[in-house]
Amino acid sequence: MAVQGGLAGKRALVAGGSHGIGLAIARALAGAGCNVAICSRSKSRLDAAEAALRRMNVEALALPADVLDPDSIRDVTDAIDRVWGASTS
């Protein structure tokens, strides 16, 4: 799956990014040069997915989260801001 546009150096968050369609989306974004944060409830799958994304020569960040819990999502966005800096766009 090719992603068009100027994504190199941008960052994305993919919920459910540890496997299946979410991981496929994360890989497509990484293939376009986008730095990718993924979140999922499965820590073991997150670790494997993060390693696979890093092998694509982009920054990758894997964070455990439950997207149905607003506090969990806030923790994810706070962690992304701590690691990569606050988004300006």
C-alpha positions, 0 to 999 in steps of 0.5 A, spaced: 500 500 500 503 506 497 501 512 501 502 519 497 504 526 499 509 529 503 509 524 509 517 524 510 518 526 517 511 527 519 508 523 525 502 519 526 498 515 531 495 509 529 490 506 534 490 498 534 497 498 531 500 492 533 497 487 528 492 486 523 490 492 519 492 497 524 499 494 523 499 495 515 497 502 516 503 503 520 507 500 516 505 504 510 506 510 513 513 508 515 514 506 508 512 513 506 517 516 511 513 518 517 514 517 524 509 512 527 506 511 534 502 505 535 497 503 541 494 497 543 492 493 549 497 487 547 504 489 550 507 483 547 504 485 540 506 492 541 514 490 542 514 486 536 510 491 532 515 497 534 521 493 532 518 492 525 517 499 524 524 501 527 527 496 522 524 501 516 528 506 519 523 511 522 522 513 529 517 508 532 513 509 539 509 503 542 504 505 547 499 500 551 493 503 551 485 502 551 482 507 546 475 506 550 479 510 556 479 517 555 485 517 561 489 512 557 488 516 551 491 522 554 497 518 557 498 516 550 498 523 547 502 526 553 508 520 552 508 522 544 509 529 546 514 528 551 518 523 547 517 527 540 515 534 543 509 537 542 505 538 535 505 544 532 500 543 527 
